[in-house]
Amino acid sequence: MNGDQPLDQPTGAEQPGQPRTDPAVDPPGGGDVLLRQEFTGDSLYALRASAEAHATDAGLPAGRAADLVIAVHELAMNAVRHGAGHGTVTLWTRDGMLWFRVSDPGREDAVPPGEPWPRTRGHGLWIVRTLADEQTLSTGPDGTHTTIAMALPGADGKPASIRPDHDNGRVVLRLSGLFDRSAALELLERTRTLPSLVLDLTDAGPWDADGLAALVTLRQRSELSLTGVPPYLRERLETLDPALSEAIDE
């Protein structure tokens, strides 16, 4: 993603001859900036409120906007606890995605300079992986810069649909549209008595945390197979629960 590395890999040095940008201010690859706001540990409430308002205005569904607020809070808390204690956030849109970057200038006493935040399970970055469709982290002498992205549904975004089908004697549910809390509850109710099933996610839209939780529940109570899983969702499932990745049919 525009020179950034995956969330668990720090970037290297800048390449000679490339125009220098300020990662705390300039969106990588350009885009329409919706929000730029500095924060400290005392202003996280205002940051969460701003993030939710701007994400909703940009067209992010309510469930995904709530996910964004959680992710932003975790990233900002990492900057407060493990970084300089303050930072800058930038929110922008580009290529049908909503992007949010948290920039932390780093602790002055860090050895080496720009030492990255903890990335083990139980820390904020693990939570971010399960919520964001894309995520990158870069770290260096100028601090740590973490970017997350979530897909916007666009003008043709449709409510979730659960269409039953059969394949070789197995129940297949073909899911499409925006998969949010109400759709997750419907899916759990309709599959309550099924010992095994296949979920076809080929046409499924954005999934929020409630949708992912429904998949975890289904994996625990049924023999579950997942087909047509898009790459961004596959990465989230593998981070959330290795058993879910085992349910994916190649």
MOGIJO-V463355 format. One record per pair of residues at least 12 apart in sequence whose C-alpha atoms are under 7 Angstrom apart, sorted by the first residue. I is the first residue (numbers start at 0). J is the second residue. If there is no record, write none. Layout:
{{I,J} {I,J}}
This chain:
{{1,27} {1,28} {3,135} {3,136} {3,137} {4,135} {4,136} {4,137} {5,134} {5,135} {5,136} {6,134} {6,135} {6,136} {7,118} {8,136} {9,136} {9,137} {9,138} {10,137} {10,138} {23,87} {23,102} {24,89} {30,91} {30,92} {30,93} {31,91} {31,92} {31,93} {32,90} {32,91} {32,92} {33,53} {33,90} {33,91} {34,89} {34,90} {34,91} {35,88} {35,89} {35,90} {36,87} {36,88} {36,89} {37,86} {37,87} {37,88} {38,85} {38,86} {38,87} {39,79} {39,84} {39,85} {39,86} {40,79} {40,84} {40,85} {47,68} {47,72} {50,68} {51,64} {51,65} {51,68} {58,151} {59,151} {62,179} {62,207} {63,207} {66,130} {66,207} {66,208} {70,127} {70,130} {73,123} {74,101} {74,123} {75,101} {77,116} {77,123} {78,103} {81,116} {82,103} {82,105} {82,106} {83,103} {83,104} {83,105} {83,106} {85,103} {86,101} {86,102} {86,103} {86,104} {87,101} {87,102} {87,103} {88,100} {88,101} {88,102} {89,101} {95,150} {95,151} {96,148} {96,149} {96,150} {96,151} {97,148} {97,149} {97,150} {97,151} {98,146} {98,147} {98,148} {98,149} {99,146} {99,147} {99,148} {100,144} {100,145} {100,146} {100,147} {101,144} {101,145} {101,146} {102,143} {102,144} {102,145} {103,142} {103,143} {103,144} {104,141} {104,142} {104,143} {105,141} {105,142} {105,143} {112,139} {112,140} {113,138} {113,139} {113,140} {113,141} {113,142} {113,143} {115,138} {115,143} {128,235} {128,238} {129,235} {129,238} {129,239} {130,208} {131,147} {131,148} {131,149} {132,148} {132,149} {132,150} {132,231} {132,232} {133,147} {133,148} {133,149} {133,231} {134,146} {134,147} {134,148} {135,147} {150,205} {156,176} {156,177} {157,176} {157,177} {158,176} {158,177} {159,175} {159,176} {159,177} {159,178} {159,182} {160,174} {160,175} {160,176} {161,173} {161,174} {161,175} {162,174} {169,196} {170,196} {170,197} {171,196} {171,197} {171,198} {171,199} {172,197} {172,198} {172,199} {173,198} {173,199} {173,200} {174,199} {174,200} {174,202} {174,203} {175,202} {175,203} {175,204} {176,202} {176,203} {176,204} {177,203} {177,204} {177,205} {177,206} {178,204} {178,205} {178,206} {178,207} {178,210} {179,206} {179,207} {179,209} {179,210} {180,209} {180,210} {183,209} {183,210} {183,213} {187,213} {193,221} {194,221} {194,222} {195,221} {195,222} {195,223} {196,222} {196,223} {196,224} {197,223} {197,224} {197,225} {198,224} {198,225} {198,226} {199,225} {199,226} {199,227} {200,226} {200,227} {200,228} {201,227} {201,228} {218,243} {223,246} {224,246} {224,247} {224,248} {225,246} {225,247} {225,248} {226,247} {226,248}}
